[in-house]
Amino acid sequence: MISFWERESFTRYDYIIIGSGITGLSVAATLLERQAQARVLVLERGIFPTGASTKNAGFACIGSPTELLADLRTMPSESVTALVALRYKGLRLLRQRLGDAAIGYTEQGSYELLSEPQLYCLPELARLNELLFPVVQTTAFVLRDEIIGQYGFDANYFKAAVTNCCEGQLDTGLMMRALLQYVQRLGATLVNGAEVLGWTDTGAGVEVRVQHTALRQEVAFWAQRVAICTNAFARQLLPDIDLQPGRGQVLATHPIADLPFKGIFHFDEGYYYFRSHAGRVIFGGGRNLDFAAETSTEFAYNELILADLTEKLHRYILPHTPFEIDMRWTGIMGFGSTKQPHLLLHSPNVAVGVKLSGMGVAIGSELGRQVAELLIY
């Protein structure tokens, strides 16, 4: 059981946000920036944000040429432009809110490396630049083939390189720590290890049922409004939502003396991505090798994909440089039948912001702001 004092002081709020990833914390930040006296609670089931927000590779990106061309095959150009605009606005909001130094943001070069099957995109660069110019106000994509040899990549595999003038990289750990500290300075209450079992919108407010691990019982929290921002895990609370989890495998090398490149890199329609960080290479992707197994919310290794990442790192990225693997991990992203995120008022007092399609670093802040707009009363 809980005490009278706990019930009166710890369970009643103006707003409750479920999920302390980028989106959920941006909801909290926006609410408190607009309503400084509001009582805001953020509930997180992990000891720190569980999903992709603390597990991504730190790409501040808006989309590579082959990825955008793939989108244009299934989406109207207006929808693709709107999606890029959402990513661009989200990154600007993140940087403005926290400052570049606090999140380790730098622009050391962003590139897509093209192998033979992707060379079809080169004649389309002018079209993409024209499409994106109203959003980014610059020429986004420029050929930079010379970096393949300069950076020591396998020139027999990578035939061309395109730089993206609108992207950068950040330190994921610094970003999330800064975001957590920011919302706490504004006055939010954060509770970790709080697994939400369910919720009920009564019309007059929302009851949120949470598992109390020490007492081994449910505890009822109450708020006027609630935001669900659990991304890949949203179906645990919203069973009918159009969303599937997508697991990502990532590895990091030990520091490499005289690492021959800096920056962030994509290839194969964004399914593979790597970057430099403090002399290390962080490399992830390969979900397209085993979609069935990677449609999972289980934090588990896929040895097939990890072996593929290691081989590609050895053969194509560092063919002349010895390295050792330091760490491996997985993150869980949220995908659906389209790339547009789910932003909706699910019931009169419950808003939803999920399905970031692997672009949470870019989209999360702006999506969180929009969720907060639905909640403010």
C-alpha positions in Angstrom: 0.0 0.0 0.0 1.0 3.6 -0.4 0.7 6.3 2.3 -1.7 9.3 2.5 1.3 11.5 1.9 2.5 9.6 -1.1 -1.0 9.7 -2.6 -1.4 13.5 -2.0 2.1 14.6 -3.1 3.4 12.0 -5.5 0.6 10.7 -7.6 -1.4 13.8 -8.8 -0.2 16.0 -11.7 -1.4 18.4 -14.4 0.4 16.3 -17.1 1.9 12.8 -17.2 4.2 11.8 -20.0 4.9 8.1 -20.6 8.4 7.6 -22.0 11.5 9.6 -21.3 13.0 9.5 -24.8 13.6 12.5 -27.0 9.9 12.9 -27.8 8.6 12.5 -24.2 11.2 14.9 -22.8 10.4 17.4 -25.5 6.8 17.3 -24.5 7.8 18.0 -20.9 10.1 20.8 -22.0 7.4 22.5 -24.2 4.8 22.2 -21.5 7.0 23.8 -18.8 8.3 26.5 -21.2 4.7 27.5 -21.8 3.3 26.8 -18.3 6.1 27.2 -15.8 3.9 26.3 -12.8 2.5 23.1 -14.2 3.1 19.8 -12.4 4.6 17.5 -14.9 5.5 13.9 -14.4 7.6 11.7 -16.8 7.4 8.0 -16.3 10.1 5.7 -17.7 10.2 1.9 -17.3 14.0 1.6 -17.6 16.7 2.9 -15.4 17.4 5.3 -18.3 15.4 5.9 -21.5 14.7 2.4 -23.0 14.4 2.2 -26.8 16.5 4.1 -29.2 17.1 7.6 -27.7 20.2 6.5 -25.7 21.2 3.8 -28.2 21.3 5.6 -31.6 24.6 6.4 -33.4 24.1 10.2 -33.0 23.3 11.2 -36.6 21.7 14.6 -36.9 20.3 13.8 -40.4 17.4 14.6 -42.7 17.7 11.9 -45.3 20.3 10.6 -47.8 19.7 10.8 -51.6 18.9 7.1 -52.1 16.6 7.0 -49.0 14.7 10.1 -50.3 14.4 8.6 -53.8 13.1 5.4 -52.3 10.5 7.5 -50.4 9.5 9.3 -53.6 8.6 5.9 -55.2 5.9 5.4 -52.6 5.0 8.9 -51.4 3.9 12.1 -53.1 6.7 14.7 -53.4 4.8 17.0 -51.1 4.8 14.4 -48.3 8.5 13.8 -48.7 9.2 17.5 -48.5 7.0 17.8 -45.4 8.9 14.9 -43.7 12.2 16.5 -44.4 10.9 19.8 -43.0 9.8 18.0 -39.9 13.3 16.6 -39.4 15.0 19.9 -40.2 12.7 21.8 -37.7 13.3 19.1 -35.1 17.1 19.4 -35.3 16.9 23.2 -35.1 14.7 23.0 -32.0 17.0 20.5 -30.3 20.0 22.7 -31.0 18.3 25.9 -30.0 16.9 24.4 -26.8 20.1 22.9 -25.4 23.0 24.5 -27.4 25.5 22.8 -29.6 28.2 22.4 -26.9 25.8 20.6 -24.5 24.9 18.0 -27.1 28.3 17.6 -28.7 27.0 18.8 -32.1 29.6 19.2 -34.9 29.6 19.3 -38.6 32.6 17.2 -39.8 31.0 16.1 -43.0 28.0 14.0 -44.0 28.1 11.7 -46.9 26.3 9.0 -48.8 28.6 6.4 -50.3 27.3 4.8 -53.5 28.1 1.3 -54.7 27.2 0.2 -58.3 23.5 -0.5 -57.7 23.0 3.0 -56.2 24.6 5.0 -59.0 21.1 5.5 -60.5 20.7 8.4 -58.0 23.4 10.6 -59.5 21.2 12.0 -62.3 18.5 12.7 -59.7 20.6 15.0 -57.4 19.4 18.2 -59.2 15.8 17.1 -58.7 16.4 16.4 -55.0 18.1 19.7 -54.6 15.2 21.6 -56.2 12.8 19.7 -54.0 14.6 20.4 -50.7 15.6 24.0 -51.4 12.4 25.6 -50.0 13.1 23.7 -46.7 16.9 24.0 -46.3 17.6 27.2 -48.3 20.8 25.8 -49.8 22.0 23.1 -52.2 21.7 20.0 -50.1 23.6 17.4 -52.2 27.0 17.8 -53.9 29.3 15.2 -55.5 32.5 14.5 -53.5 33.9 11.4 -55.1 37.5 12.3 -54.0 36.8 11.5 -50.3 36.6 7.8 -51.1 40.4 7.7 -51.7 41.2 10.3 -49.2 39.4 8.4 -46.4 40.8 5.0 -47.3 37.5 3.4 -48.3 37.4 0.5 -50.8 37.1 2.2 -54.2 36.2 -1.0 -55.9 33.0 -1.2 -53.8 32.2 2.5 -53.3 32.0 4.1 -56.7 30.8 7.6 -55.8 30.2 9.9 -52.8 27.6 12.6 -52.2 27.9 15.1 -49.4 24.9 16.5 -47.6 25.4 20.1 -46.6 22.5 20.1 -44.1 23.6 17.4 -41.6 25.8 17.0 -38.6 26.6 14.6 -35.7 26.1 14.8 -32.0 27.0 12.9 -28.9 23.9 10.8 -28.0 24.9 10.5 -24.3 25.5 14.2 -23.9 22.3 15.0 -25.7 20.1 12.8 -23.5 21.8 13.9 -20.3 21.4 17.5 -21.2 17.8 17.0 -22.1 17.0 15.2 -18.9 18.8 18.0 -16.9 16.9 20.7 -18.8 13.4 19.4 -18.0 14.4 18.8 -14.4 15.6 22.4 -14.1 12.3 23.5 -15.5 10.6 21.6 -12.7 9.5 18.2 -14.2 9.5 15.1 -12.0 11.1 12.0 -13.5 10.5 8.5 -12.2 12.5 5.6 -13.6 11.7 1.9 -13.2 8.0 2.8 -13.6 6.3 0.3 -15.9 2.9 1.6 -17.0 0.4 -1.2 -17.1 -2.5 0.7 -18.5 -4.5 3.9 -18.5 -8.2 5.1 -18.4 -9.4 8.4 -19.7 -12.4 9.2 -17.5 -13.3 12.4 -19.4 -12.4 14.5 -16.3 -8.8 13.3 -16.4 -6.7 10.2 -16.9 -5.8 7.4 -14.5 -2.4 5.8 -15.2 -1.7 2.5 -13.6 2.0 1.8 -12.7 3.7 -1.3 -11.3 5.4 -0.5 -8.0 8.3 -2.9 -8.0 9.1 -2.6 -4.2 5.5 -3.0 -3.1 4.6 -5.5 -5.9 1.3 -3.8 -6.5 -0.2 -1.3 -8.9 -0.2 2.4 -8.0 -2.7 4.7 -9.6 -1.4 8.1 -10.8 -3.8 10.8 -12.0 -3.4 13.8 -14.4 -5.6 16.2 -16.3 -3.8 15.2 -19.6 -1.4 12.4 -20.6 1.0 11.9 -23.5 2.1 8.5 -24.7 5.6 8.7 -26.2 6.9 5.2 -26.1 7.6 4.9 -29.8 8.4 1.2 -30.6 6.7 0.0 -27.5 3.5 1.9 -28.1 1.4 -1.2 -28.9 1.7 -2.3 -25.3 -0.6 0.7 -24.4 -2.3 1.2 -27.8 -2.8 -2.4 -29.2 -4.5 -1.2 -32.5 -2.0 1.4 -33.6 -0.2 1.0 -36.9 3.3 0.4 -35.6 5.9 -2.3 -35.8 9.2 -2.4 -33.8 12.4 -2.4 -35.8 15.6 -3.5 -34.0 18.9 -2.0 -34.9 22.3 -3.7 -34.3 25.3 -1.4 -33.6 28.9 -1.9 -32.8 31.8 0.3 -31.8 35.5 -0.2 -32.2 38.3 0.6 -29.8 40.0 3.9 -30.6 42.0 3.6 -33.8 45.3 5.5 -34.1 45.2 7.9 -37.0 41.6 7.0 -38.1 41.6 8.1 -41.7 38.2 9.8 -41.7 35.9 12.0 -39.8 32.1 12.6 -40.2 29.0 10.6 -40.7 28.3 8.2 -43.6 25.3 6.3 -45.0 25.1 3.7 -47.7 22.5 1.2 -49.2 19.4 3.5 -48.9 20.3 4.4 -45.2 20.2 0.7 -44.1 23.9 1.0 -43.1 25.5 4.0 -41.3 28.8 4.7 -39.6 30.6 7.6 -38.0 33.8 8.6 -36.3 33.8 9.4 -32.6 36.9 10.1 -30.6 39.0 7.9 -32.8 36.4 5.1 -32.8 34.1 3.9 -35.6 30.5 3.4 -34.6 28.7 1.3 -37.2 25.1 0.1 -37.4 22.4 -1.2 -39.6 21.8 -4.2 -41.7 18.2 -4.6 -40.6 17.3 -5.3 -44.3 19.2 -8.6 -44.1 16.7 -10.1 -41.6 13.5 -8.0 -41.3 11.6 -10.8 -39.7 14.0 -11.3 -36.8 14.5 -7.6 -36.3 10.8 -6.9 -36.0 11.2 -7.3 -32.3 11.1 -5.5 -29.0 13.6 -7.9 -27.5 17.1 -6.4 -26.8 19.0 -9.2 -28.4 21.9 -9.7 -30.7 21.5 -10.9 -34.3 24.7 -12.7 -35.0 24.1 -12.8 -38.8 23.8 -9.0 -38.9 26.7 -8.3 -36.5 28.9 -10.6 -38.6 27.9 -8.7 -41.7 28.7 -5.4 -40.1 32.1 -6.6 -39.0 32.9 -7.9 -42.5 31.8 -4.7 -44.2 33.9 -2.7 -41.7 36.9 -4.8 -42.5 36.4 -5.0 -46.3 34.9 -1.7 -47.3 35.4 0.9 -44.6 38.7 0.1 -43.0 40.4 -2.2 -45.6 43.9 -1.0 -44.7 43.4 -0.3 -41.0 43.4 -3.0 -38.2 40.7 -2.6 -35.6 39.2 -4.4 -32.6 35.5 -4.4 -31.6 34.9 -2.8 -28.2 31.1 -2.9 -27.8 27.9 -4.2 -29.4 24.3 -3.2 -28.5 20.8 -2.9 -29.9 18.2 -0.2 -30.1 14.5 -0.5 -30.9 12.9 1.9 -33.4 9.3 2.3 -34.4 8.0 1.9 -38.0 4.7 1.7 -39.8 3.0 1.6 -43.2 4.2 5.1 -43.8 7.1 7.2 -42.6 4.9 10.0 -41.1 4.9 9.8 -37.3 1.7 9.2 -35.4 0.5 12.5 -33.9 -3.0 12.3 -32.6 -5.4 13.0 -29.8 -6.3 9.4 -29.0 -9.1 10.4 -26.5 -10.1 13.7 -25.1 -7.2 13.8 -22.6 -4.6 11.5 -24.1 -2.3 12.5 -26.9 0.1 10.2 -28.8 3.5 10.9 -30.5 5.2 7.8 -31.7 6.5 6.0 -34.9 9.7 8.0 -35.7 10.9 5.6 -38.4 14.5 5.6 -37.3 14.7 9.4 -37.3 14.1 10.1 -33.7 17.1 12.4 -33.2 15.8 14.6 -35.9 12.0 14.3 -35.4 11.7 13.8 -31.7 11.9 17.4 -30.5 9.4 18.8 -33.0 7.0 15.9 -32.6 7.2 16.4 -28.8 6.4 20.1 -29.3 3.4 19.2 -31.4 2.2 16.7 -28.9 2.4 19.3 -26.1 0.3 21.6 -28.3 -2.5 19.0 -28.3 -2.3 18.7 -24.5 -2.2 22.4 -23.3 -5.4 23.5 -21.7 
